[in-house]
Amino acid sequence: MSDGIIIAMITSSGALALGLINAILAWRTNSKKERQSQHAQVISRLDKIEGALDINGRGVQGLLRFELHELWEYAKKKGFASDIERANFLSLYDRYHCMGKNGIMDHIRDEFLELPFSKKVPTPRKKKEDTTHKKVEGEKTK
């Protein structure tokens, strides 16, 4: 390591240590009343964050429920579910299930799993022959 990098590391770690020491001293010099006020502000912020996370979680759960229902309806119309559709459904269901309140989707999951497997196995498509550069019989080459 070059000397410049070592000096930069020592300087930056020293600055971080001084910042930490200043924060500790500021905390210690605050009165008990100021610390309680700061503590209450932190708790209030955490409560707001928790509420926002709960709202976001309910939104994600709603989106998962919608997608699961769409997959179920699609497979039910076809009369079967392919392996990929089953894997997608179960993956989404696991995430949905972890969020709680699963009564409605438990019933739909059971119905989805009762659908038969796909009987059709997709076959790979054959590539079309490229005829643009083929030499036509009887054609002279230049």
N, C-alpha and C positions, 0 to 999 in steps of 0.2 A: 504494500500500500504506500502511496506517496505521502510525503510529509504534509502536503496541503490538505489531503483528505483526512488525515489523522487530526490535524489542527481544527478543521471544520467540524469534525465529529465531537471533539472535546468542547469546542465553543458552543455547539448547539445543545449538547447534553448539559452543559453548565447553565445555559439560558433556561432550559426546561426545569432544571433543579431550582433555579432562582424563582421562576414563576410559581412552582409548587410551594416553595417556602413562603413566598409572599401571600399566596392564597391561604396557607395554614395560619400565618400571623394575622391576616385580616379576619379570619374566622374566630381566632382566639380573642382578638381585641373587640369583636362585636359583643354587645351586651347580650345577656340571656334573652331579653325581650326581642332584640333584633334577630337573633338566631331562630327563635320561635316563629317570628314573622316570616323569615326566609323559608323555614321548614313548611309552614302553612302554604306558602306560594308554590313550593315544589309539589306538595301533595295535591294542590288544586290543579296544577298543570298535568300531573300524572292522571288525575281523574278525567280531565278533558281528553287526554290521549286514549285512555281506556274506553271512553264513550265513542270516540271516533273509530277505534279498532272494532268495537262491537258493531257499529253501523256498517263498516266495510265488510266484516265477516258475514253479516246477514245478507248484504248485497251479493257477495260471492256465493253464498249458499243458495240464494234465489237463482243465480245464473246456472249453477250446477244442476239444480232441480229442473230448470227449463231444458237444459241440454239432455239430461237423462230422459225426460219425458219425450223429447223429440226423437231420440234414438229408439225408444220403446215403440212409439207410434209408427215410425218408419219400418222397423222390423216386423211389427204386427201386421201392417199392410202387405208386406211381402210374404208373410207366413213363415219366415225363418230368420235366423240371425247368423251371420258369418262369424268365423273365428275372430276376425279383426273387430267387428262390431261388438262382440262379447267382451273382448279385451278392453276396448275403449269404455264400454258401459261400466264394467267392473272397476276399472281404474278411477273413473269419475265418481262412482258410487262410494268407493273407499274414502275418497276425500270428503264427499258429502256426509257420509256416515260419521266421520270424526267430528263434525261440527254439531252433532246432536239433533234432536227433534226429527226422528226418522220415520214416523208412523206411516205416512203416505207413500214414501219411496220404498219402504220395505215391501209393501204389497206389489208395487210396480216391478221391483227387482225380482221378486218371486215369479211373476208372470213372464218377465223377460227371459229368465232362465228356463222356463218351461217350453219356450219356443224351440222347434227343432233346429238342428244344425243345417247349414247350407248343404244341399246335395250336389250342387254344381261346383266343380273345381275349375277355376278359370285356367284356360290353356294359354300359353304364351302366343302372341300374335306372330305370324310369319312376316318377315321383312319383304317388302315389295322389291322386285328386282330393279336395279338401276339400269335402264335401257338407253340412257342418254349417251353413253360412251362406248356402247357395243358396236363392233364392226358388223355392218349388215352384209350378208352374203352377196357377193358379186360387186361390192362397192370397191372402187380403187382407192388406195391410200395415196396421199400426196407427198 
